Amino acid sequence: MKLVVLFMLITIPICCYASGSGCIILDEIINKTIDSSVSEDEYLQLLSPYIYTPLTRNAATEFKQCFLAQDNVTLENVNVMMEAIYDSNSCQESS
């Protein structure tokens, strides 16, 4: 799971601000990724404007599956981590 989160943080360009990423679309994607009530199909529909190849679709599917396989405590910890990133000194300096 830690590797998946690291992958997410590296591959998704996060331009951070104190109240989230500063990008409504990015915030929605991150929230839907973490939300276990969002199905794989709903997630792929949300990402459809950004999926251009079957390889990208497979990566997005596997990425969502990693989060669907986690318990609620782990998912809540990911939310806490995202807020800590947004509230960090590094992010506050960039806003």
C-alpha positions in Angstrom: 0.0 0.0 0.0 2.8 2.4 0.8 4.3 1.8 -2.6 0.9 2.6 -4.2 0.6 5.8 -2.3 4.2 6.8 -3.3 3.3 6.0 -6.9 0.2 8.2 -6.7 2.2 11.1 -5.2 4.9 10.8 -7.9 2.6 10.4 -10.9 -0.1 12.9 -10.1 1.3 16.4 -10.2 0.2 17.9 -6.9 0.1 21.6 -6.8 -0.8 22.1 -3.2 -2.7 24.7 -1.3 -3.9 24.8 2.4 -7.4 23.7 1.5 -6.6 20.9 -0.9 -4.6 20.6 -4.1 -6.0 23.8 -5.5 -7.4 21.9 -8.4 -11.1 20.8 -8.1 -10.7 18.0 -10.6 -7.5 16.6 -8.9 -9.2 16.8 -5.5 -12.2 14.9 -6.9 -10.0 12.2 -8.5 -8.0 11.7 -5.3 -11.2 11.5 -3.2 -12.8 9.0 -5.5 -9.6 7.0 -5.6 -9.6 6.7 -1.8 -13.4 6.3 -1.4 -14.3 2.6 -1.2 -17.9 3.2 -2.1 -16.9 4.3 -5.6 -16.9 1.3 -7.9 -14.2 0.5 -10.4 -16.6 1.3 -13.2 -17.5 4.7 -11.7 -13.8 5.5 -11.2 -13.0 4.6 -14.8 -15.8 6.8 -16.0 -14.5 9.7 -13.9 -11.0 9.2 -15.4 -12.3 8.5 -19.0 -11.2 12.0 -20.3 -7.6 11.1 -19.2 -7.4 7.5 -20.4 -6.1 7.2 -23.9 -4.8 3.7 -24.1 -5.7 0.2 -22.8 -2.5 0.3 -20.8 -3.6 3.4 -19.0 -7.0 1.9 -18.4 -5.4 -1.2 -16.9 -3.1 0.9 -14.7 -6.1 2.9 -13.4 -8.1 -0.3 -12.8 -5.2 -1.8 -10.8 -4.7 1.4 -8.9 -8.3 1.6 -7.8 -8.2 -2.1 -6.9 -5.4 -1.4 -4.5 -7.6 1.0 -2.6 -10.6 -1.2 -2.8 -8.6 -3.9 -1.1 -7.8 -1.8 2.0 -9.8 -1.5 5.2 -11.5 1.7 6.3 -8.7 2.5 8.8 -6.1 2.4 6.1 -8.2 4.6 3.8 -8.8 7.1 6.6 -5.0 7.2 7.2 -4.5 8.0 3.5 -6.9 10.9 3.9 -5.0 12.1 6.9 -1.8 11.8 5.0 -3.2 13.9 2.0 -4.3 16.6 4.4 -0.8 16.6 6.1 0.8 17.1 2.7 -1.6 19.9 1.8 -0.9 21.6 5.2 2.9 21.1 5.1 5.3 24.0 5.0 6.4 23.0 1.5 2.8 23.3 0.1 2.1 26.6 2.0 5.3 28.1 0.5 4.1 27.3 -3.0 0.7 29.0 -2.6 
